[in-house]
Amino acid sequence: MDGVRRLDPRTVVARVATLSALRRHWGAVVPLVAVLGLQGGFRVLGLVGVLLLIVLVSAAAAAVEWFFTSYQVDTGRLVVQRGLLRRSLTVVPIDRIRGVDVHASALQRLLGIAAVRVDAAATGGTEDEAVLDAVGVGDARELRDVLLRQARAAGPPAPAGPAGAAAPGPVPP
């Protein structure tokens, strides 16, 4: 698996169909709908306009997410970059990977995409270390196989502890 890769373009369709990009911003949508309703703007044309605006905003947010999300397996690590205004860079060392989960909802199966979730040692919580929500099914399987193969070759993760501290050994009797 060489080079920088992107999410599958069908990400945009999945995001628009579920309005997932918009669900993150319900705090802005609900007051807008309430104000329009109170001002009598909910005639048929107003409703169609609001629905069209919701779909357009959702599609634009999904397109930005698709365009500005990339991943690659490079020199013993998984690198995931995302975001336009709020940039994020996630680097997961291969030797820390404990598991890679590939799953797909009914809509994702219909579209031929899947979600890849990477669980790494010492994340300090219950959340996955890296998540790619819409990768082509073939790419998802390939990524899982590459990560797990390289993780097995790297051996078990090193024990977490203070820098320079020796790993705990057997306790003397």
Salt bridges, closest charged atoms under 4 A:
ASP8 OD1 - ARG10 NE 2.72
GLU65 OE1 - ARG15 NE 2.88
ASP74 OD2 - ARG77 NH2 3.88
ASP101 OD2 - HIS103 ND1 3.21
ASP119 OD2 - ARG98 NH2 3.10
ASP133 OD2 - ARG15 NH2 3.79
ASP133 OD1 - ARG117 NH2 3.62
ASP139 OD1 - ARG5 NH1 3.15
GLU142 OE1 - ARG5 NH1 3.33
ASP145 OD1 - ARG144 NE 3.41
